Amino acid sequence: MATKIITISREFGSGGRSVGREVADRLGIPFYDKELVEQIALESGFAPTFVEENGEHSPSKSRFAYAFSQQTIPGIMNGMSTADFLWSIQCSVIQQLADKGPCVIVGRNADYILKDRKNVLNVFIHADIDYRAERIVRLYGESEKSPENRLHEKDKRRKVNYQHYTGRIWGSAKNYDLCLNSGTLGIQSCVDLIVSAATK
Amino acid sequence: MATKIITISREFGSGGRSVGREVADRLGIPFYDKELVEQIALESGFAPTFVEENGEHSPSKSRFAYAFSQQTIPGIMNGMSTADFLWSIQCSVIQQLADKGPCVIVGRNADYILKDRKNVLNVFIHADIDYRAERIVRLYGESEKSPENRLHEKDKRRKVNYQHYTGRIWGSAKNYDLCLNSGTLGIQSCVDLIVSAATK
């Protein structure tokens, strides 16, 4: 049974993270999500919450000035902006994890970062806005903003970040081996299809 | 075993038609490709070769003037352009075929035409240019144009036609339940994954 490195890109609220965790369990391979954040935090010196918030998102409005600043720690950030420094650490950590063998990596543009490797299965999980809105309220509760606005904002920030660092269009089928609509197929079916595709 | 209406949109040379035929065989349901062309030809009065060439493509350069003309057969085409008349017949034929029950329909924007129905699985098959170039030369032989140019031209014409009649972006994952890269997954694996998704 050939098992691959599986990258899972996902729209916010689509259940991509849950799918990834179950795929990793089924295949008995490591699942990198929080671990990835912690490793990037360790290597960059940023707080895990900062990495979590900024590792795959363009800056939110309130952080606009900050993230585009050229604020540097001389000798460490080497003249890079905070965002670019975080990106370079992220690339390095993801390559190191991929070197260890088959695993599931969620988010953080890993499909692009690992594009020159063989034996990688790139997956994109998406769903329509109603499905995702219902799901985020059920899982994360209500907030001041409507679930639709929360989704639009997160989607936009992931999209801008992806396009900036990869030059590719977010959500275009051609970037992936497999794109799945978790809203119509169901979470369990997504898991089954990825496991099947990864073990051919 | 629930079986659905399966629409297969595909990039030229990706093997989507072969995948569709085998999915239909495996599920024991009708496969509409040439039959669809013949039915549209019968209902529109156009030659099958004309329907085949124009049913899902924007006009090629040589036909540009023709397809955008308002040339009409009074009382039949009802003031529509040839392209719009063909589109209206195509919508009607695809709806009639879908009324008959589970089937596989290849191309012709069926994903959009059937968007208001339940029990439809929309699939998009794509592959990188090298894989498709090798495949079209192997299957259809050489021609005056390079295989890459043939692919770019066909891709562009399908893309423009799709965008014109559906308002959607061709190849965007969100239009489909399942998008598959036949070049990396292999034709057989695509068949297996679609059968699996259709019978959950």
Interface residues (C-beta under 8 A of the other chain):
Chain A: L121 F124 H126 D128 G171 S172 A173 K174 Y176 D177 L178 C179 L180 N181 T184 L185 G186 S189 D192 L193 S196 A197 K200
Chain B: L121 F124 H126 D128 G171 S172 A173 K174 Y176 D177 L178 C179 L180 N181 T184 L185 G186 S189 D192 L193 S196 A197 K200
